[in-house]
């Protein structure tokens, strides 16, 4: 009798262990699934924030352009608007200092704009054709100089009333400096705005 009771107890104990084991395994799997889902949600959220920023910048650029063309104080039609992380950058030509100031005010008044960099150049209407032709020639000469250096040949060049703007990316700060130097040596260049990004930060 005693032997039978002991055997039954062992069977019950083993059954209890077996019953607990699947539960523990299921809990572990559930934790893994939950962790994976959380990681996926975090990635989706991050991607969503990036897309939201890009869409926001595009929206701000469009809204700024619409507002500029709708205001009769800004008569210049050669204005470029760029936006990065809510910061608006105005470049190009306008007819007067008042028009330049008005353009800056308009951009600042757009809901969502965090800051405005106003690099508009004032060019009187009667000088516009001559200045545009000169700017085109300056851009061509600067590009020719930059093309001679493998590290600066992919730089984008824009000229507004003799002010050259360099954009793009170079590998070193030395190449960045050489680009400014090359552009400044071109006859007719009044100033060089170097907005190049470079890889090394040392």
C-alpha positions in Angstrom: 0.0 0.0 0.0 2.7 2.4 1.0 4.6 1.7 -2.2 1.6 2.4 -4.3 1.0 5.7 -2.6 4.6 6.8 -3.1 4.5 5.9 -6.8 1.3 8.0 -7.2 3.0 10.9 -5.5 6.0 10.7 -7.9 3.6 10.6 -10.9 1.8 13.7 -9.7 5.1 15.5 -9.1 6.3 14.8 -12.6 3.0 15.8 -14.1 3.2 19.1 -12.2 6.7 19.8 -13.6 5.6 19.0 -17.1 2.5 21.3 -16.7 4.6 24.2 -15.4 7.3 23.9 -18.1 5.1 24.6 -21.1 3.7 27.6 -19.3 7.2 29.0 -18.7 8.2 28.4 -22.3 5.0 30.2 -23.5 5.8 33.1 -21.2 9.3 33.4 -22.6 8.0 33.3 -26.2 5.5 35.9 -25.4 8.2 38.2 -24.0 10.2 37.8 -27.1 7.2 38.5 -29.4 6.4 41.6 -27.3 10.0 42.8 -27.5 10.1 42.4 -31.2 6.8 44.2 -31.6 8.1 47.1 -29.5 11.2 47.3 -31.6 9.1 47.3 -34.8 6.9 50.1 -33.4 10.0 52.2 -32.4 11.4 51.8 -36.0 8.1 52.7 -37.5 7.8 55.7 -35.2 11.3 56.9 -36.1 10.6 56.5 -39.9 7.4 58.4 -39.4 9.1 61.3 -37.7 11.7 61.5 -40.5 9.0 61.5 -43.2 7.0 64.1 -41.2 10.1 66.4 -41.1 10.7 66.0 -44.9 7.1 66.7 -45.7 7.1 69.6 -43.3 10.1 71.2 -45.0 8.6 70.8 -48.4 5.3 72.3 -47.2 7.1 75.3 -45.7 9.0 75.9 -48.9 5.8 75.8 -51.0 3.9 78.0 -48.5 6.8 80.5 -48.5 6.9 80.7 -52.3 3.2 81.2 -52.6 3.3 84.0 -50.0 6.2 85.7 -51.7 4.6 85.7 -55.2 1.3 87.0 -53.7 2.9 90.0 -52.1 3.3 93.0 -54.4 6.2 94.4 -52.3 8.4 91.6 -53.6 8.7 92.2 -57.3 11.8 90.0 -57.9 11.1 86.8 -59.6 14.4 85.1 -59.2 14.1 84.0 -55.6 15.1 80.5 -54.5 13.6 79.1 -51.3 15.1 76.1 -49.5 14.0 74.7 -46.1 15.9 72.3 -43.8 14.4 71.4 -40.4 12.2 74.4 -40.4 14.9 76.9 -41.3 14.1 78.8 -44.5 16.9 80.1 -46.7 16.2 82.9 -49.3 18.6 83.4 -52.2 18.3 85.3 -55.5 17.6 88.8 -56.6 15.1 91.5 -55.7 14.6 95.1 -56.9 15.2 97.0 -53.7 16.3 96.8 -50.1 12.6 97.2 -49.1 11.7 94.2 -51.2 14.5 92.2 -49.5 13.3 93.2 -46.0 9.7 92.4 -47.0 10.7 88.9 -48.3 12.3 88.2 -45.0 9.2 89.3 -43.0 6.9 87.2 -45.2 9.0 84.1 -44.7 9.1 84.6 -40.9 5.4 85.0 -40.9 4.8 81.5 -42.3 3.4 79.2 -39.5 6.0 76.6 -38.7 9.1 78.5 -39.9 11.7 78.4 -37.1 14.3 80.8 -38.7 15.0 82.7 -41.9 18.4 83.3 -43.6 18.0 86.2 -46.0 20.7 86.1 -48.6 18.8 88.0 -51.3 20.8 90.4 -53.4 19.4 93.8 -54.4 19.6 94.4 -58.2 17.9 97.4 -59.8 15.6 96.3 -62.7 17.6 98.2 -65.3 20.7 96.3 -64.3 19.1 92.9 -64.1 20.0 91.6 -67.5 23.6 92.7 -67.3 24.0 91.3 -63.8 22.3 88.0 -64.8 24.7 87.6 -67.7 27.7 88.4 -65.5 26.5 85.9 -62.8 26.2 83.2 -65.4 29.8 83.8 -66.6 31.0 83.9 -63.0 29.3 80.6 -62.3 30.9 79.1 -65.4 34.4 80.2 -64.4 34.0 79.0 -60.8 32.8 75.6 -62.0 35.8 75.4 -64.3 38.2 76.1 -61.5 36.5 73.6 -59.2 36.6 70.9 -61.9 40.4 70.9 -61.9 40.4 69.4 -58.3 39.0 65.9 -57.9 37.9 66.8 -54.4 35.9 69.8 -55.5 34.5 68.9 -58.9 31.1 67.9 -57.6 30.3 71.1 -55.8 27.2 73.0 -56.8 27.7 76.7 -57.7 25.2 79.5 -57.7 25.8 83.3 -58.3 23.6 86.2 -57.3 24.8 89.7 -58.1 28.4 88.6 -57.8 27.9 86.6 -54.6 28.8 83.0 -55.1 27.2 80.2 -53.0 28.8 76.8 -52.8 26.8 73.8 -51.7 27.3 70.1 -51.6 29.8 67.9 -49.8 33.6 67.4 -49.8 35.8 65.0 -48.0 37.9 67.3 -45.9 37.9 70.8 -44.5 41.0 71.5 -46.6 39.0 70.9 -49.7 36.3 73.1 -48.4 38.8 75.9 -47.9 40.3 75.4 -51.4 36.8 75.7 -52.9 36.3 79.1 -51.3 39.8 80.2 -52.5 39.2 79.1 -56.1 35.8 80.9 -56.3 37.2 84.1 -54.8 39.8 84.3 -57.5 37.3 84.6 -60.3 37.0 88.2 -61.5 33.7 89.8 -60.5 33.1 87.7 -57.4 32.1 90.0 -54.5 31.8 87.3 -51.8 31.7 83.6 -51.4 29.2 81.9 -49.1 30.6 78.5 -48.4 27.8 76.1 -47.3 29.7 72.9 -48.0 29.6 69.9 -45.7 32.7 67.9 -45.1 33.3 64.5 -43.6 36.3 65.1 -41.2 35.5 67.2 -38.1 39.0 67.3 -36.6 
